[in-house]
Every structure is written in C-alpha cells, then in structure tokens.
Amino acid sequence: MEKKRISELDDIPEYGSWVEVVKTYMKCQRLMTARLAPLDLSIARYEVLLAIARDEGLSQRRLADRLLVAKSNVTALMQRLEALGLITRESDPDDARGHCVYLTRTGRAILKKGVREQAKVVKLMMEGLGAQDARVFGRVMRSVGASLDEALEGDGPKPL
C-alpha cells in the first residue's frame, strides 16, 4: 500500500529528519517512563526533583518557569511529592503567598536512583555516536532549540 502524499509536509526536505527526532524523543520518553516507574516517579516528578536538587530553596514560581509549565501544574506536583515525603515546602521569605521547596532525605535517595537510570538511558542513546558526533549533535540541537525559543517569545507561538 502506497503512502498518501501530503504536499505541505512532503515538500519540506528536512521533514524526514524532523520525524526521526520526534520518534527518538518519544522512545526516550517511553524508556524513561519504564525506568522511573519502579521508583514511583513519573517523568514530571523526576524533573521537579532534579530541578530542586540543582537549586535548593527554589520558589514554586521560579520552578514553574524553569520547567516551562504552568504554576498550577507545579502546585499539584508539589502537593503529591510532599505527600510522598520527597519534598518539604517552606514559606518564601520574599513572597508571603509563595513557598520554597527542598528535598527530603527520602527525596534525595529516590532522585539518586532516578539519576542512575537516566545516566543509563543517556549512555544507551549516545553509544552509537563518537565524542565528536555527540558534540555536533549537541550544537545542532541547541541551534534548533534557540530557533524554537525565538518562536515562543512574547505572546506565544507565532505563525511560521
């Protein structure tokens, strides 16, 4: 059975490369989800713990900005992580309505296991690349990311 041609996409020479990037991202997400599940961590929970570990005492507002998610999503995640005993929230000295977040001892232990799993996934993903190819790949992805950042500035995505 022949695939139907969709002219707007098929006319873009880079479309096949874009599809491969998206498919690889989805596979990575599935693998990370499977590796984090035994730790009772979703990717979102893991990313929050990682961000907190990188900057202890981060406010929930700044955490939402760093993760590129809505503050309400972070608030819901914080409640769940606090209920699991992985974080504590304390009043933000700079904002009476806000909270700063910290990892608990249990949170640090779970995060350490999650980091080990992510390291395995990263090594698996990069094992087919040499050091030079990995650097080139990183530069290419940073360039793509910068183009996307530019499109997202201001009021949100702009028509291309």
C-alpha positions in Angstrom: 0.0 0.0 0.0 1.5 3.3 -1.0 1.6 6.2 1.5 -0.5 9.2 0.6 1.4 12.3 -0.2 0.7 15.4 1.9 2.2 18.2 -0.2 2.9 20.8 2.5 5.0 18.3 4.5 6.4 16.3 1.7 7.7 19.4 0.1 10.0 20.1 3.2 13.3 18.3 2.6 14.0 18.2 6.3 10.7 16.7 7.2 12.1 13.1 7.4 14.8 14.3 9.9 12.1 16.1 12.0 10.1 12.8 12.1 13.2 10.9 13.3 13.9 13.5 16.1 10.2 13.3 17.3 10.2 9.4 17.1 13.5 9.3 19.1 12.1 11.7 21.7 9.0 9.6 22.1 11.1 6.4 22.5 13.3 8.2 25.1 10.1 9.2 27.0 8.8 5.7 27.0 12.1 4.2 28.2 12.5 6.8 30.9 8.9 6.2 32.0 9.6 2.5 32.3 12.9 3.0 34.2 11.3 5.5 36.6 8.1 3.5 37.3 9.7 1.2 39.9 10.7 4.3 41.8 7.1 5.6 41.8 8.3 8.5 39.7 6.8 9.9 36.6 9.0 12.0 34.3 7.3 15.1 35.6 8.0 14.2 39.3 11.6 13.3 38.4 12.2 16.6 36.5 10.9 18.5 39.5 13.1 16.7 42.0 16.1 17.2 39.7 15.3 20.9 39.4 15.0 21.3 43.1 18.3 19.4 43.7 20.0 21.8 41.3 18.7 24.9 43.2 17.5 24.1 46.8 15.1 26.6 48.1 13.7 27.5 44.7 10.3 29.1 44.8 7.5 27.3 43.2 7.0 30.2 40.8 10.7 30.0 39.6 10.4 26.2 39.5 7.4 26.5 37.1 9.4 29.0 34.9 12.4 26.7 34.8 10.3 23.7 33.8 8.2 25.6 31.3 5.0 24.6 32.9 2.0 26.4 34.5 2.4 27.3 38.2 -0.9 25.3 38.9 0.8 22.2 37.5 3.8 22.7 39.8 1.5 23.2 42.7 -0.3 19.9 42.1 3.0 18.1 41.7 4.4 19.7 44.9 1.3 18.5 46.9 1.9 15.0 45.6 5.6 15.0 46.2 5.1 16.4 49.7 2.5 13.6 50.4 5.1 11.1 49.3 7.6 12.6 51.7 10.0 13.6 48.9 10.0 17.3 49.4 9.2 19.9 52.0 7.7 23.3 51.4 8.5 26.4 53.5 7.2 29.9 53.3 9.0 32.1 50.8 10.7 34.9 52.7 10.4 37.1 49.6 6.7 36.3 48.8 4.3 35.8 51.7 1.9 33.8 49.4 4.7 31.6 47.9 6.7 28.6 49.0 10.3 27.5 48.6 10.9 23.8 48.1 13.5 21.4 49.4 14.3 17.7 49.0 13.9 15.4 52.0 16.4 12.7 52.7 14.0 10.2 51.1 13.7 12.6 48.1 17.4 12.7 47.7 17.7 8.9 47.8 14.9 8.4 45.2 16.4 11.1 43.0 19.8 9.4 43.2 18.3 6.2 41.8 16.5 8.1 39.1 19.7 9.9 38.1 21.4 6.5 37.7 18.5 5.3 35.4 18.7 8.5 33.3 22.5 8.1 33.0 21.9 4.6 31.6 19.4 5.9 29.1 21.8 8.8 28.0 24.6 6.3 27.6 22.4 4.0 25.6 21.2 6.8 23.3 24.8 8.1 22.7 26.7 4.8 22.4 26.5 4.8 18.6 28.0 8.3 18.4 31.6 9.2 18.9 32.6 12.1 21.0 32.9 14.5 18.0 29.5 13.4 16.6 27.9 13.9 20.1 29.3 17.5 20.3 28.0 18.2 16.8 24.6 16.7 17.7 24.6 18.9 20.8 25.3 22.1 18.8 22.7 21.2 16.3 20.0 20.6 19.0 21.0 23.9 20.8 20.6 25.7 17.5 17.2 24.1 16.9 16.2 24.9 20.5 17.2 28.6 20.0 15.0 28.8 16.9 12.1 27.4 18.8 12.8 29.7 21.8 12.7 32.7 19.4 9.3 31.5 18.0 7.9 31.1 21.6 9.0 34.6 22.8 6.4 37.2 23.5 2.8 36.2 23.4 3.5 32.6 22.4 4.0 30.8 19.2 3.9 32.9 16.1 2.9 31.6 12.7 5.9 30.4 10.8 
